[in-house]
Amino acid sequence: MKDDHSQRRSRNIWHLVLGILFIGYGSYRLYYRLLKVEKDTLGIILAIGFIIFGIYDLYRYSKGV
């Protein structure tokens, strides 16, 4: 029983770390893409996707899924 709890706890920490990383990287890429004179639609969509996935990871962390 204790091993199952420790495995679940370590997975949750990874959700937190990855969520923060995805939000940070996606925000950086979105900021960089929006400042360029030429707009790169695919790059903007991918950056928004990273941010959404980061928010989802943080949600999973907060709910303990």
TABEL-V962697 format. One record per pair of residues at least 12 apart in sequence whose ideal C-beta (glycine too) atoms are under 8 Angstrom apart, sorted by the first residue. I is the first residue (numbers start at 1). J is the second residue. D is the distance in Angstrom with one decimal. If there is no record, write none. Layout:
I | J | D
I | J | D
//
This chain:
8 | 64 | 7.6
12 | 61 | 5.5
12 | 64 | 6.3
15 | 57 | 4.9
15 | 58 | 7.3
15 | 60 | 4.9
15 | 61 | 3.9
16 | 57 | 7.6
16 | 58 | 6.9
16 | 61 | 4.5
18 | 54 | 7.5
18 | 57 | 5.1
19 | 54 | 4.7
19 | 55 | 7.2
19 | 56 | 7.6
19 | 57 | 3.3
19 | 58 | 3.8
19 | 60 | 7.8
19 | 61 | 6.1
20 | 54 | 7.0
20 | 58 | 7.4
21 | 54 | 7.2
22 | 50 | 5.0
22 | 51 | 7.1
22 | 53 | 5.2
22 | 54 | 3.1
22 | 57 | 6.3
23 | 50 | 7.6
23 | 51 | 5.7
23 | 54 | 3.5
23 | 55 | 6.7
23 | 58 | 7.4
24 | 54 | 7.7
25 | 50 | 5.7
26 | 47 | 4.9
26 | 48 | 7.0
26 | 49 | 7.3
26 | 50 | 3.0
26 | 51 | 3.8
26 | 52 | 8.0
26 | 53 | 7.8
26 | 54 | 6.1
27 | 47 | 7.7
27 | 51 | 6.3
29 | 43 | 6.8
29 | 46 | 7.2
29 | 47 | 4.0
29 | 50 | 6.8
30 | 44 | 6.6
30 | 47 | 3.8
30 | 48 | 6.6
30 | 51 | 6.9
33 | 47 | 6.0
//
